[in-house]
Amino acid sequence: MQIRFSARNIQVTDAIEAYASKKIEKFPRYFNRVQQVEVLIDKAKNGYRVEIITDVEHHDAFVATSSHDDLYTCLDATINRLIRQLKDHKSRLRDNKHHTPIGGTQV
């Protein structure tokens, strides 16, 4: 899994990169087909904006965005949103139940 960082109006320090990488490296625990993760950090007048784009096999990319005054809180919120998306996707793939349509019996 590749992790790429890019930033606008801010210098990404080693501490920020290590903090985010440590949390992002846990993504395969939630869904094991993660190929690439791109972290975009933007410094605005009123705080930070973080966008994480996750490329997954056989599916469109998952995107999570968050804004906050504190960069670390913003990273945590964005990563948590992405983890929820990965868990939901995995549960949809693993749902082997045959649901009966609302209009009648299953054919």
Sine and cosine of phi, psi and omega as CSV:
sin_phi,cos_phi,sin_psi,cos_psi,sin_omega,cos_omega
0.00,0.00,0.79,-0.61,0.02,-1.00
-0.99,-0.10,0.63,-0.78,0.07,-1.00
-0.83,-0.55,0.84,-0.54,0.01,-1.00
-0.88,-0.47,0.66,-0.75,0.04,-1.00
-0.90,-0.44,0.66,-0.76,0.16,-0.99
-0.58,-0.82,0.50,-0.86,-0.10,-0.99
-0.63,-0.78,0.45,-0.89,0.08,-1.00
-0.83,-0.56,0.77,-0.64,0.06,-1.00
0.89,0.46,0.38,0.93,0.03,-1.00
-0.42,-0.91,0.51,-0.86,0.08,-1.00
-0.99,-0.12,0.83,-0.56,0.02,-1.00
-0.98,0.18,0.91,-0.41,-0.01,-1.00
-0.99,0.12,0.22,-0.98,0.03,-1.00
-0.89,0.45,-0.56,0.83,-0.01,-1.00
-0.92,0.40,-0.69,0.72,0.02,-1.00
-0.90,0.43,-0.71,0.70,-0.01,-1.00
-0.89,0.45,-0.66,0.75,0.01,-1.00
-0.92,0.38,-0.64,0.77,0.01,-1.00
-0.88,0.47,-0.75,0.66,-0.02,-1.00
-0.93,0.38,-0.67,0.74,-0.02,-1.00
-0.89,0.46,-0.64,0.77,0.01,-1.00
-0.86,0.50,-0.65,0.76,0.00,-1.00
-0.98,0.21,-0.60,0.80,-0.04,-1.00
-0.95,0.32,-0.51,0.86,0.01,-1.00
-0.90,0.43,-0.21,0.98,0.04,-1.00
-1.00,0.05,-0.08,1.00,-0.02,-1.00
-0.84,0.55,-0.66,0.75,0.02,-1.00
-0.87,0.49,-0.32,0.95,0.08,-1.00
-0.92,0.40,-0.53,0.85,-0.03,-1.00
-1.00,-0.05,-0.54,0.84,0.05,-1.00
-0.41,-0.91,0.87,-0.49,-0.20,-0.98
-1.00,0.07,0.09,1.00,-0.01,-1.00
-0.96,-0.27,0.45,0.89,0.03,-1.00
-0.97,0.24,0.82,-0.58,-0.04,-1.00
-0.98,-0.19,-0.70,0.72,-0.11,-0.99
-0.52,-0.85,0.59,-0.81,0.04,-1.00
-0.78,-0.62,0.76,-0.66,0.03,-1.00
-0.87,-0.50,0.81,-0.58,-0.02,-1.00
-0.94,-0.33,0.85,-0.52,0.02,-1.00
-0.92,-0.39,0.87,-0.49,-0.01,-1.00
-0.92,-0.40,0.76,-0.65,-0.04,-1.00
-0.78,-0.63,0.76,-0.65,0.05,-1.00
-0.99,-0.14,0.86,-0.51,0.04,-1.00
-0.94,-0.34,0.00,-1.00,0.01,-1.00
-0.89,0.46,-0.65,0.76,-0.13,-0.99
-0.98,-0.22,0.20,0.98,0.03,-1.00
0.47,-0.88,-0.49,-0.87,-0.04,-1.00
-0.86,-0.51,0.43,-0.90,0.09,-1.00
-0.74,-0.68,0.81,-0.59,-0.01,-1.00
-0.87,-0.49,0.73,-0.69,0.06,-1.00
-0.79,-0.61,0.77,-0.64,0.02,-1.00
-0.87,-0.50,0.82,-0.57,0.01,-1.00
-0.93,-0.37,0.85,-0.53,-0.05,-1.00
-0.91,-0.43,0.86,-0.51,0.03,-1.00
-1.00,-0.03,0.81,-0.58,-0.06,-1.00
-0.83,-0.56,0.56,-0.83,0.04,-1.00
-0.86,0.51,0.67,-0.74,0.12,-0.99
0.85,0.53,0.53,0.85,0.03,-1.00
-0.36,-0.93,0.37,-0.93,0.10,-1.00
-0.92,0.40,0.30,-0.95,-0.03,-1.00
-0.93,0.36,0.59,-0.81,0.10,-1.00
-1.00,-0.03,0.69,-0.72,-0.04,-1.00
-0.79,-0.61,0.74,-0.68,0.09,-1.00
-0.74,-0.67,0.64,-0.77,-0.05,-1.00
-0.71,-0.70,0.57,-0.82,0.03,-1.00
-0.47,-0.88,0.49,-0.87,0.07,-1.00
-0.77,-0.64,0.63,-0.78,0.01,-1.00
-0.25,-0.97,0.27,-0.96,0.03,-1.00
-0.95,0.30,-0.54,0.84,-0.03,-1.00
-0.98,-0.19,0.75,-0.66,-0.06,-1.00
-0.91,0.41,-0.67,0.74,-0.04,-1.00
-0.93,0.37,-0.62,0.78,0.08,-1.00
-0.90,0.43,-0.63,0.78,0.03,-1.00
-0.90,0.43,-0.69,0.72,0.05,-1.00
-0.88,0.48,-0.70,0.71,0.01,-1.00
-0.87,0.49,-0.70,0.71,-0.02,-1.00
-0.90,0.44,-0.68,0.74,-0.01,-1.00
-0.92,0.39,-0.67,0.74,0.00,-1.00
-0.91,0.42,-0.65,0.76,0.04,-1.00
-0.89,0.45,-0.63,0.78,0.05,-1.00
-0.90,0.44,-0.65,0.76,0.00,-1.00
-0.94,0.35,-0.62,0.79,0.06,-1.00
-0.88,0.48,-0.67,0.74,0.04,-1.00
-0.88,0.48,-0.66,0.75,0.03,-1.00
-0.89,0.45,-0.67,0.74,0.00,-1.00
-0.91,0.41,-0.66,0.75,0.03,-1.00
-0.89,0.45,-0.70,0.71,0.01,-1.00
-0.89,0.47,-0.66,0.75,0.01,-1.00
-0.90,0.44,-0.68,0.74,0.01,-1.00
-0.91,0.42,-0.64,0.77,0.00,-1.00
-0.93,0.37,-0.55,0.83,0.06,-1.00
-0.92,0.39,-0.61,0.80,0.02,-1.00
-0.94,0.35,-0.56,0.83,-0.07,-1.00
-1.00,0.03,-0.06,1.00,-0.02,-1.00
-0.97,0.26,0.98,-0.17,-0.06,-1.00
-0.99,-0.15,0.14,0.99,-0.02,-1.00
-0.96,0.26,0.58,-0.81,0.05,-1.00
-0.99,-0.15,0.96,-0.27,-0.06,-1.00
-0.99,0.13,0.68,-0.74,0.05,-1.00
-0.98,0.17,0.74,-0.67,0.04,-1.00
-0.89,0.45,0.42,-0.91,-0.04,-1.00
-0.92,0.39,-0.55,0.83,-0.11,-0.99
-0.98,0.22,-0.13,0.99,-0.03,-1.00
0.28,-0.96,-0.50,-0.87,-0.07,-1.00
-1.00,0.08,0.32,-0.95,0.00,-1.00
-0.99,0.14,0.66,-0.75,-0.02,-1.00
-0.99,-0.15,0.00,0.00,0.00,0.00
